Amino acid sequence: MLKIAVTGGIGSGKSTVVDRFEQLGASIVDTDLLARELTEPGQFTLKTIADTFGPGVIDANGALDRAALRRIVFQDRQRRQRLEAILHPLIRQTMLERVEAADGCYAMLVIPLLFETGQTDVADRVLVVDVPTEVQVARVMDRSGLSREEVERIIASQVSRERRLAGADDIIDNSGCVEQIDPQVRKLHQRYLHLARACRAAASNDV
C-alpha cells in the first residue's frame, strides 16, 4: 500500500487536512491517537511513565496528566528524550501493525515528529502541512490556553519550518481559511491514487 507520512508543526492543522483525505477514502493512522491509547489507565506504558517522571504526572482519576508531563519534558531536553525513548518504539510498532490492516486506497501516517524521530523511512512520500510560525502561536494559544512563552518553547523543540519544508515531497498551505484546503487536497488525492495504482502494479509484478 502507498504510504504518505503527514507532518507539520504544532497548530498547523494536520487533523483538519487528514480528515479531508479520509473522506476521500484514505486510511488514517494518527500517532498522537496511538500515544493516547498506549497511555490509557491500566496500560503498562502509563506505569513506566509514572515510575520515570513521578506520581505527579498521574491525575486523581489514574489517567495521565498531560499538562503536568508537558511542563516537565519541555523544560528539560534530557527528560523529553527519556519520554521519547519510552513511547516512540511502541508507537512505531503499533503504527506499522495498523498500516498492515488498513484497507483504504492508500495510507496516511500522521507523525508530528517525523523528522525529529528519523522516521521518514516508513513512508513513500512526505506531506507537510505548513503555516507561518505566528499562525502556529496564535492557534495554539487560542485552543489550549497556553502562554506565548510555553507555545514558543514547544515550537523551538521541533525542527524548524525550513527543515520541514526542505524534507517535503508535497506541501499543503493551511494558513488561510478552511475552504482553501479542499482544492489542494483533491489535487494531491488524484496524484496519490495514481501512485497507489503504480505501487499495486509493481507489487503484482514481483509476485
N, C-alpha and C positions, 0 to 999 in steps of 0.2 A: 504494500500500500504506500502511496505517496505520502510523505510526512513533512509537514510545514511547522517549523518552530516559530512561535509568535512571542515577541518580547517587546519591551518598552519600559521606560522609567515609570516610577510611581505616579499615578494621576494622569497617565497618558490615555486611558480609556480602552485598555485592551479588552476588557469584558464586553463592552459595547460593540466593539468590532467583531469579536469571535461569535457573539450572539447572531450577528448577521450571516456569518458563514454557516453557522449551524442550521439556520433557517433554510439555507440553500442545499443542505444535505451533507455537510462535513461532520465528521465525528470529532468531538472536542474532548481533550484530556487536559485539565487545568491543574497544574502542580500546586497552586495555592489551596485548592479544594482538597487535593490529596494530603497536603500537610495538615489540614484541619481534621481529616479523617484519622490520620495517624496519631493525632494528639488528643483524641476524644477521651473522656473519662474511662478508665479501665484498660486503656492501651498501654503496652509496655513502654512505648516511646515516651509517654507522658511521665511515667515514673523515672525514666532515665533523665529527663529534663529537670524534674524536681530535685533529684539527687545531685545533679550537676550545678544548678543555679539557686537552690534553696527553696524552702516551702513557700516563700513569698510570691512565687510565680503561680501558685495554685489558689484559686478563689474559694469562697466559703462553700460553694456547691461541688467542689472537687474538680472543677474544669480549669483549663489553662487560662491564666490571666494574661492575655496577650499584651495589654498595655504595660503591665509590670515587666514582662520579659523584654518587650521592645526597649523600655528605658534602660535596662541592663546592657543589652547587646549593642545598642547603637552608641553607647558611650565608651565602649571598650572593644577594640578590634579583636583582641585575643578571645574574649568571651563570645563574640559573634562567630568567630571561626570554630569555636567549640560547638556551638549550636548547629552550625552548618555541617560539621563532621557527624553529628548525630542524625540529622534529618535528611541530608541530601542523598546519601546512598539508598535509603529506604524509599524516598520519593522517586528516585530514578528507576528502581526495580519495579515499583508499583505502576509507574507511568508506562514502562515498556510492556508490562502484562496487559494493561488496559488497551494499548495500541494493538496488540495481537488479537484481542477480542473485538476490536472496532469493526463496524460494518458500513460505515459511511463511504461516500465517493472518494474521500481522502481524509487523512487525519491531521488535525491541528493540535500541536502540543504547546500549551501556554506555559512559558517558562520565563518569569520576570527576570531572573538572574542567569539568563542563558550564557552570556559572555563571562560573567563573574565566576561561574562554576565550570566553565570549559565544556559545555555540553552540545556544542554545535554539531558534533558527530552523530547525534541521534536523529537528525533530520536531513532531508534532501535540499530544503531551502529555508532561508530565514526571512521572516516578515517582521519588520519593525513598525510599531505604531508610534508615531512621532508627534511631539508637541514642544513648543519652546519652554524653557525652564520656568519662566514666570507663570505660564499657564499651569504647569505642574503644581507649583507652590500654591497658587490661588485655589485650584480644585481640591487639593488635599486638605488645606486649611478649612475649606468650606464644608467638606464632608466628614472630617474627623475631629475637628475642634483642636487639633494640634497647633502649637505656636509656629510662627515662621522659622524660628531657630530650630525647632525639632524637625520640621519638614526639610529644611535645608541640610540638616545633618544626615537624614535618610538619603537624600539625593546625592550627597557627597560620598556616601558609602557605596553607591552604584557606579558602574562605568560611566564615562562621560557621554553626553549626547553625540559628540563627534565620533567616538569609538563605536558606538552602537550603529550609527548610520553607515560607517565605513564597512561594517560587517554584514550589512543587509543585502539580500538579493531583491527584496521588494519592500516598498515603503508605503504606508498609508498616513496621510496628513490628517490628524484628528484635532487640529487646533481651532476649527470652526464649529458650526452648528452640526447637529446630528444628521441633518439631511444631506450634508456634504460627504458623508461616509459612504452611502449606498452606491453611488456610481463607481467609486474606487473599488468597493468590494465586488460588485458584479463583474468588473473588468478582470480583476485578479481571479475570481472564481472560474471564469472561462479559461484562463491560462492554466489554472490548476487542473481542471478537468482534462485538458489536452495532455498535460504532463502525466496525469494519473493513468490515462489510457496507454501512454507510452511505457509507463512502468509495468503495467499488467501485461502488455505485449512482450516486453523484454523478459519478464518472469516466465511467461508461457514458452518462449523460445529456449529458455535454459532448462526446462523440464525434460 
